[in-house]
Amino acid sequence: LAMSLSAGAGIASADPRLDSAVNTTCSYSQVMGALNAQSPMAGASPAVQSVLGQFLESPRDQRQRMAEGIAAQPANQPYLGLLQTVFDTCNNF
């Protein structure tokens, strides 16, 4: 499963930390709150909403594989920093 964030901004990371996403205890509404705070355009994307919903509903081992797949896609590189920030801060929402 690949995720393409067609809208929004982020900082590329050559070695993304995936643990905060994989081990998140955040609900969908918390993740979306953090995403909308960082990038309202990305948060408004139905594709992003769908992928995040699927990601959060998945068991931890599947989230690990999904996160690795997302991070490995060159098209997603510009958005990895955004996603990292979202999962690092979603408990605040």
C-alpha positions in Angstrom: 0.0 0.0 0.0 1.5 3.3 -1.0 0.4 6.7 0.2 0.6 9.7 -2.0 0.2 13.0 -0.3 -0.7 15.3 -3.2 -1.3 18.4 -1.0 0.6 19.8 2.0 4.1 20.5 3.1 6.7 18.6 5.0 10.4 18.1 5.4 12.1 15.1 3.8 13.9 12.7 6.0 16.4 10.2 4.7 16.0 8.0 7.7 12.5 8.3 9.0 11.6 7.2 12.5 8.5 5.0 12.1 8.0 4.1 15.7 5.7 6.9 16.6 3.4 6.0 13.7 3.6 2.3 14.2 3.1 2.4 17.9 0.6 5.3 18.0 -2.2 5.2 20.6 -3.9 8.2 18.8 -7.4 7.9 17.4 -8.3 8.8 13.9 -9.7 12.2 15.1 -6.5 13.0 17.0 -4.4 12.2 14.0 -6.6 14.3 11.7 -6.5 17.1 14.2 -2.7 17.0 14.2 -2.6 16.8 10.4 -5.1 19.7 10.0 -3.0 21.8 12.4 0.2 21.1 10.3 -1.3 21.0 6.8 -5.0 21.7 6.3 -4.7 20.9 2.5 -3.3 17.4 3.3 -6.0 16.9 5.9 -8.7 17.8 3.4 -7.5 15.1 0.9 -10.0 12.1 0.8 -7.1 9.9 -0.3 -5.0 10.9 2.8 -8.0 10.4 5.1 -8.7 7.0 3.7 -5.1 5.8 4.0 -4.8 7.1 7.5 -8.0 5.4 8.5 -6.8 2.1 7.1 -3.4 2.6 8.8 -4.9 3.3 12.2 -7.4 0.4 12.0 -4.6 -2.1 11.2 -2.8 -4.2 13.8 0.7 -3.1 14.8 2.6 -5.6 12.6 0.6 -4.5 9.5 1.2 -0.8 10.4 4.9 -1.5 10.5 4.8 -3.0 7.0 2.6 -0.1 5.7 4.9 2.5 7.3 7.9 1.0 5.7 6.2 0.9 2.3 5.1 4.5 2.6 8.6 5.6 3.6 10.1 3.6 0.7 8.1 5.4 -2.0 10.1 8.2 -3.5 6.9 10.3 -4.1 6.3 10.3 -0.4 9.8 11.6 0.6 8.7 15.3 0.8 5.9 14.4 3.2 7.7 12.1 5.7 8.6 15.1 8.0 4.9 16.1 8.0 3.8 12.6 8.9 6.4 12.3 11.6 5.3 15.6 13.2 1.6 14.5 13.0 2.3 11.2 14.8 4.7 12.9 17.3 2.0 15.4 18.3 -1.3 13.7 17.8 -1.7 13.0 21.5 -2.1 16.7 22.0 -5.4 16.7 20.0 
